[in-house]
Amino acid sequence: MKYHCQKIKVSFIRLKKLGYKTEPAFCMYLDIKGNPYLELLKLE
């Protein structure tokens, strides 16, 4: 589990350095299509 969490963290840091905002980065990592802000709200 610890390795998997570290892998996710590194992926997000890489996307943030490329200029992505948090929500779009989550959607890219989770392969969620559409408007990242609206799609993440649907997961609530």
PyMOL commands that set and color helices and strands:
alter all, ss='L'
color gray80, all
select helices_A, chain A and resi 2-17+22-30+36-42
alter helices_A, ss='H'
color red, helices_A
deselect
rebuild
show_as cartoon
